[in-house]
């Protein structure tokens, strides 16, 4: 079972502009790749039974 992940992106002080959807999409993609790499490092070498219980 996957656990939910909360990601907080810090914005430079004074940057009060409206969120840019393209920028948020890039940040999400970078975060997803980083988390995927970490998960791969954690799981690598540890066989699973296929059960999520």
FIKOLZA-1660 file (N, C-alpha, C; in steps of 0.1 Angstrom, whole numbers, plus 5000, padded with zeros to 4 digits):
% residues 53
   i   px   py   pz ch aa at
   1 5008 4988 5000  A  X  N
   1 5000 5000 5000  A  X CA
   1 5009 5012 5000  A  X  C
   2 5005 5022 4992  A  X  N
   2 5013 5034 4991  A  X CA
   2 5008 5044 5002  A  X  C
   3 5018 5051 5008  A  X  N
   3 5015 5061 5018  A  X CA
   3 5014 5074 5012  A  X  C
   4 5004 5083 5016  A  X  N
   4 5004 5096 5010  A  X CA
   4 5016 5104 5014  A  X  C
   5 5020 5113 5006  A  X  N
   5 5032 5121 5008  A  X CA
   5 5028 5136 5007  A  X  C
   6 5031 5144 5017  A  X  N
   6 5029 5158 5017  A  X CA
   6 5042 5165 5013  A  X  C
   7 5041 5173 5002  A  X  N
   7 5052 5180 4997  A  X CA
   7 5050 5195 4999  A  X  C
   8 5059 5202 5005  A  X  N
   8 5058 5217 5007  A  X CA
   8 5070 5223 4999  A  X  C
   9 5066 5231 4989  A  X  N
   9 5076 5239 4981  A  X CA
   9 5078 5252 4987  A  X  C
  10 5090 5256 4990  A  X  N
  10 5093 5269 4995  A  X CA
  10 5094 5280 4984  A  X  C
  11 5088 5291 4986  A  X  N
  11 5088 5302 4976  A  X CA
  11 5097 5313 4982  A  X  C
  12 5106 5319 4974  A  X  N
  12 5114 5330 4979  A  X CA
  12 5106 5341 4985  A  X  C
  13 5111 5346 4996  A  X  N
  13 5104 5357 5003  A  X CA
  13 5101 5368 4994  A  X  C
  14 5089 5373 4995  A  X  N
  14 5084 5385 4987  A  X CA
  14 5078 5380 4974  A  X  C
  15 5078 5368 4970  A  X  N
  15 5072 5363 4958  A  X CA
  15 5058 5359 4961  A  X  C
  16 5049 5369 4958  A  X  N
  16 5035 5367 4962  A  X CA
  16 5026 5366 4949  A  X  C
  17 5033 5363 4938  A  X  N
  17 5026 5361 4925  A  X CA
  17 5017 5349 4926  A  X  C
  18 5007 5348 4917  A  X  N
  18 4998 5337 4916  A  X CA
  18 5007 5324 4912  A  X  C
  19 5003 5313 4917  A  X  N
  19 5010 5301 4913  A  X CA
  19 5009 5298 4898  A  X  C
  20 5021 5295 4892  A  X  N
  20 5022 5292 4878  A  X CA
  20 5020 5277 4876  A  X  C
  21 5009 5273 4869  A  X  N
  21 5006 5258 4868  A  X CA
  21 5018 5251 4861  A  X  C
  22 5025 5257 4851  A  X  N
  22 5036 5250 4845  A  X CA
  22 5047 5248 4855  A  X  C
  23 5050 5258 4863  A  X  N
  23 5060 5257 4873  A  X CA
  23 5057 5246 4884  A  X  C
  24 5044 5246 4888  A  X  N
  24 5040 5236 4897  A  X CA
  24 5041 5222 4891  A  X  C
  25 5038 5220 4878  A  X  N
  25 5039 5207 4872  A  X CA
  25 5054 5203 4871  A  X  C
  26 5063 5212 4869  A  X  N
  26 5077 5209 4869  A  X CA
  26 5082 5205 4882  A  X  C
  27 5078 5212 4893  A  X  N
  27 5081 5209 4906  A  X CA
  27 5076 5195 4910  A  X  C
  28 5064 5192 4907  A  X  N
  28 5058 5179 4910  A  X CA
  28 5065 5168 4903  A  X  C
  29 5069 5170 4890  A  X  N
  29 5076 5160 4883  A  X CA
  29 5090 5157 4889  A  X  C
  30 5097 5168 4893  A  X  N
  30 5110 5167 4900  A  X CA
  30 5108 5159 4913  A  X  C
  31 5098 5163 4920  A  X  N
  31 5096 5156 4933  A  X CA
  31 5093 5141 4931  A  X  C
  32 5084 5138 4922  A  X  N
  32 5080 5125 4919  A  X CA
  32 5093 5116 4915  A  X  C
  33 5101 5122 4907  A  X  N
  33 5113 5115 4903  A  X CA
  33 5122 5112 4915  A  X  C
  34 5124 5123 4923  A  X  N
  34 5132 5121 4935  A  X CA
  34 5127 5111 4944  A  X  C
  35 5114 5111 4946  A  X  N
  35 5108 5101 4955  A  X CA
  35 5109 5087 4949  A  X  C
  36 5107 5086 4936  A  X  N
  36 5108 5073 4929  A  X CA
  36 5122 5067 4931  A  X  C
  37 5133 5076 4929  A  X  N
  37 5146 5071 4931  A  X CA
  37 5149 5066 4945  A  X  C
  38 5144 5074 4955  A  X  N
  38 5145 5070 4969  A  X CA
  38 5138 5057 4972  A  X  C
  39 5126 5055 4966  A  X  N
  39 5119 5042 4968  A  X CA
  39 5127 5031 4962  A  X  C
  40 5132 5033 4950  A  X  N
  40 5140 5023 4943  A  X CA
  40 5152 5019 4952  A  X  C
  41 5159 5028 4958  A  X  N
  41 5171 5025 4966  A  X CA
  41 5166 5018 4978  A  X  C
  42 5155 5021 4984  A  X  N
  42 5150 5014 4996  A  X CA
  42 5146 5000 4993  A  X  C
  43 5139 4998 4982  A  X  N
  43 5133 4985 4979  A  X CA
  43 5143 4975 4972  A  X  C
  44 5153 4981 4965  A  X  N
  44 5162 4973 4958  A  X CA
  44 5169 4962 4967  A  X  C
  45 5168 4950 4962  A  X  N
  45 5175 4939 4970  A  X CA
  45 5166 4933 4980  A  X  C
  46 5154 4938 4982  A  X  N
  46 5144 4933 4992  A  X CA
  46 5133 4926 4984  A  X  C
  47 5133 4913 4982  A  X  N
  47 5121 4907 4975  A  X CA
  47 5108 4909 4983  A  X  C
  48 5098 4910 4975  A  X  N
  48 5084 4911 4982  A  X CA
  48 5076 4899 4978  A  X  C
  49 5067 4896 4987  A  X  N
  49 5058 4884 4984  A  X CA
  49 5046 4888 4975  A  X  C
  50 5044 4901 4972  A  X  N
  50 5033 4905 4964  A  X CA
  50 5021 4908 4971  A  X  C
  51 5021 4906 4985  A  X  N
  51 5010 4909 4993  A  X CA
  51 5012 4923 4999  A  X  C
  52 5001 4931 4998  A  X  N
  52 5002 4945 5004  A  X CA
  52 4997 4945 5018  A  X  C
  53 4993 4934 5024  A  X  N
  53 4988 4934 5037  A  X CA
  53 4999 4934 5048  A  X  C
% end
